Amino acid sequence: MKKQQVIYSKAAAKTGMIALGLAMVMACSHTTEEAPQVTKEGLNLVNSSSSALAYERAGVDFNDYQKVLILPSQVAFKKNWERSYNSSQGGSMKRITPKDVLSIKAKVADLFDEVFTQEIKENGTLEVVDKSGVSTLLLKPFILNLDITAPDIHNGSTIRTYTKNSGEATLYLEVYDGVSGEILARLIDNEIIGNDSFMQWANRVSNTADAKRTIKKWVETLRKQFETTKAKTM
């Protein structure tokens, strides 16, 4: 039990450090002029848009990599999300508990891992493997600042909630060399989860469907950035 607690504490500390670094980056407006040009690890800013930032290590030839190992994702809610959500619900039956939060985090992580891995297998140019080695990229995904507008929990409530979107989240993805462990790239992409153009009934089905579309969009962003980088070194 003590060993498990130590492992959890290290994972939580790592997520906390990532979240802190992300908060500093997200404070910028994501323009090339305002985003950090070079990270403390020596990664250079190569792409900046309204929602995404991409950093890479100079001199890396990504054409040398044919495989990818995807580590299990970690999920962190937006700061004070549980308290803010419950405050908005008053005394209704839709209030959530710490147990609900842990359950949602686990489900989001499982969904992300499943869809993210499947999309890379079907649409990527890299072979997905379960063991790191030569010519292998190691991906470490974090889902941060998760903000779910209307979580669908089993509480016996018959109240329907209508929203314009399912929420918001940020993908913080780090890419490492599978042998040396050197960090090669970082992708930060903040997305609205859902359509955001009309009101709809928020439930478990709609939330899951919106999340899947967002994950697929993240894979597409990663694929385009990877292909652009490979093309520059050919």
N, C-alpha and C positions, 0 to 999 in steps of 0.2 A: 504493500500500500504506500509506504514512504517513497519507493522508487517511482511509482505512478505520479505521486504528488510533485516530485521534483521535475519529472518530464513535463507535466502540465504547466508548472510554473515557468519553465524555460520557454515553452511554446507561447504562453501568455505574454511573457516579457518581450519575446521577439515580435509578436503581433503589436504590442504596445509601442515598441520602437518604430516599427514600420508605419503605424498610424500617426505617430508624432511627425515623422519625416514627411508623410503624405500631406498632413495638415499644413505644413510649411510650404510645400509645393503648391497645394491647391489654393493657398492664399493669393497666389499670383493669378492673373487673368488668362494664363496659358498662351501668352504671346511670346514669340522668340525673344523680344527685347526684355521681358520681365521675368521669364522663367530662368532658373539657374542654368548657365551655359555649360558648366562642368560640375559633376557631383563630387562628393568627397572621395569616391572610389576611382575617380578619373574617367568617368563616362561622359561623353560629349552629347549635347542636345542636337538631335538630327531632324526632329520633326515636332512641330507645335501647332495645335489647332484649338478650336473653341472648347473641345472636350478631352483631347488626348495629348500626352507628351511621350516622346520616345527618346531614349538615350542609348548610345552604343559606345563600345570601346574602340578606339581608332586602331586600324591595322588588322582587325579580325576578318578573316575570310570565311563567311558562313557557308560557302560552297563546300567546305571541307567536312561539313556535318550532314550525315544521312539518317540519323536516328534521334529520337527524342524520348526522354523519360519525364513523365508528368507526376509530380508529387501531389499528395492529397491537399486540397485547398484548406485554408483557414478563413473563418468568417468573423467579422467584428461589426456590431451595430454602431450606428451613429451615436455620438455621446449623448447620454441621458434619454435615449429613444424610449425606453420602457416607461420612464417617469412622465415624459412629455405625452406619450400616447395615452396613458391612463388618466392623466389630468384632463385630456380632451374628452374622455368618456364619462366623466362624472361618476355616478353610482350605477351605471349600466352594467349589464352582465357581460359586456364585451371587454372588460378589463383583463389584462394579461398578467401572468405570474412569472417569476424567475424560471419555473419549470417550463412554461410556454416558450420563453426566450431561448433556453437551451435546446428545446425541441426544434424550434424554427431554424436555429443556427445549424444544427445537424442535418436537417432536411435540405437547407440551401446548399450546404457543402456537398451532400450526396448528389443533388441535382446538377450542380455545377460540374463536379468530377465526371459524371456520366455523360452529359451533353458535350462538354468541352473536349473530352477525350474522343468521343465518337465523331465529332465534327472534324477534328484534326486527322483522324484516321481516314475519313471519307473524302476530305477536300484538301488535305495538305500534301506536301511532297516529302515528308519525313516519315520514316517507319516508327510507330509507337512501340517502345520496348518497356520491359519491367525491371531492367537492370542496367545501370550506367556503365559506360566503357568508352573506348576509343570512338571518335566521330559521333559522340552523343551530346546533345544539348539537354541540360537539366532545367526544367521549368518549375518555379515555385510560385503558385498563384495565391493571392490574398484577395478576399472580397471585403472591402472596408467601407465604412460610413453607410452601412446598409440601413435604409429607411423605408419600412413597409407602411404604406398608407392605411391599409385595412386588412390586417392579418386575419385569416379565417381559422379560428380555433374552435375546438369542440367544447362549447360551454352551455349548450342547451338553448342559446338565444335564437330567436326567430327574426331579429332585426336585420334588415338589409342595408348595406352601405354602398352608395354610389360615388365613384370617384373618376377623375379624368385620367389617372394613371395608377399603377400599382406601387410606385415608390421611386427610389433612386439608389444607386450603388456605384462603387468605384472598383475597377479591377486594377490591382497593383501587382504586376507580374515581373519577376526577376528571372533572368536567363543566365545559366552558368555553364562552364565547360565541364563535361561529365567526368573528366579525369583529374584535372588540376583543381577544380572547384573555384576557379577565377570567375568573377562576375563579368559577363560580356555585354549585357543589355538590360534595359528596364523599360517597361511600358506602363503608363498610368492613363486610364481611360474612365472618365465619369459618364454614366448614362442614366437617363430617365427610363424607368422600367414601365413599358406600356405605350399606348398610342398617344396620350396627352392631347387629344383633339376633341374628344367627346366623352360625356359621362357614361359610365357602364357599371353594372353591378359587380362589385369586387367580391370574389369568393375563391376557394381553393383552386378551382379549375382555371379561372381567368388569371390568377396570380402566377400559377405554374406556367401557363402558356406565355405570359408576358416575360417571365424569367428566362424561359427557353429561347425566346427571340433575342433577348439581350445577350445571352451567352453566345449565341451564334454570331451576333454582331461583333462581339469581342474577338471571336476566332477569326472573322473576316478582317478585322483591323490588324490583328497579329500577322495573318497571312500576307496581307498587302505590304506591311512594313518589312517582313522577312524577305519577300521577293524583291522589293526595292533595294534592300541592302545587298542581296546576292548579286543583283544586276550591276551594282556599282563596282564590285570586285572581280567581275568576269574579264 
